[in-house]
């Protein structure tokens, strides 16, 4: 019985990280779904940036958007200030005085979700583009996003997020960069078979008529907005050429808290899809959602069971002993990575990879526990790398 349970738990973890991509590869071999693209297609666009106390980055953000290689008369930039009490609003207002494309929405502090709702109502573009205040777009990013909307079945497009690397990037940041490479690969595979599971807030776009107002401020806004595109019968695809760059969080402590919050809010968003999570309702997309967004969040509950059962199977044969030793090595290196997180040694791959894996799973465990406890997170301050 223990052997069967052990193998089942191992299979669960392997599917979450390896089996799901293999499934996508097999599916793409028999059900590849290409879509139309036209680099000359340029619908009117409203770029929406929700901001709370972003004075340090908002000027660079506006300069970045204004310099986009996109038709000037088809570009609108809306900064929705969610009750900022620094100089964010005055900076945006100054830009608005000199550039008619820039608009400031000075809103009370209610949370990012409501700021996005208000901005979407005010937007005039055929396409709504959402981007974080600290995310810097490649000069042609909007063109690459827009070109996909020539296909009438495409309702949303996810951009290609990159994390910048500097001398200050520690092991946590390097782990985050490695993880996003894996996630981008998944998005490419998912798009081949139909839909990317969701978009990331750094950069994504949807047709304006597909925007569904967020009613629960405790959900992850980018997930809630982008998944509704698929729910309404349109495709959500990933565009690797629409690149956007953000700095890593930098601090391992801030990154840990950020991940736990994202897990908590993300699972609320996932369960908010209701019956669409059932394969007979959501089809293969439901399987993608469960595989990509749910099972991986449950891995931290499975890993301790695997360790405990493996200890009980120590005398079974040498394979189980080797597997136990492998786990001890990984977790041991994770502890070493934690102890050396603020040193130059944190950048060594055999240290930062196990550390990031352990950190991410502990954060996911905490996020799920918060969810089960009923903890709701509606507001928080942006997490930025220390200068």
Buried (B, 14 or more C-beta within 10 A) or exposed (E): EEEEEBEEBBEBBEBBEEBBBEBBEEBBEEEEBEBEBEEEBBBBBBBBBBBBBBBBBBBEBBEBBBEBEBBEEBBBBBBBBBBBEBBBBEBBBBBBEEEEBBBBBBBEEBBBBBBBBBBBEEBEBBBBBBBBBBBBBBEBBBBBBBBBBBBEEBBBBBBBBBBEEEEEBBBBBBBBBBBBEEBBEBBBBBBBBBBBBBBBBBBBBBBBEBBBBBEEBBBBBBBBBBBBBBBBEBBBBBBEBBBBBBBBBBBBEBBBBBBBBBBBBBBBBBEBBEEBBEEEEBBBBBBBBBBBBBBBBBBBBBBEEBBEBBEEBEEEEEEBBEBBEEBEEBBEBBEBBBEBBEEEBBBBEEBBBBBBBBBBBBBBBBBBBBBEEEEBBBBEEBBBBEE
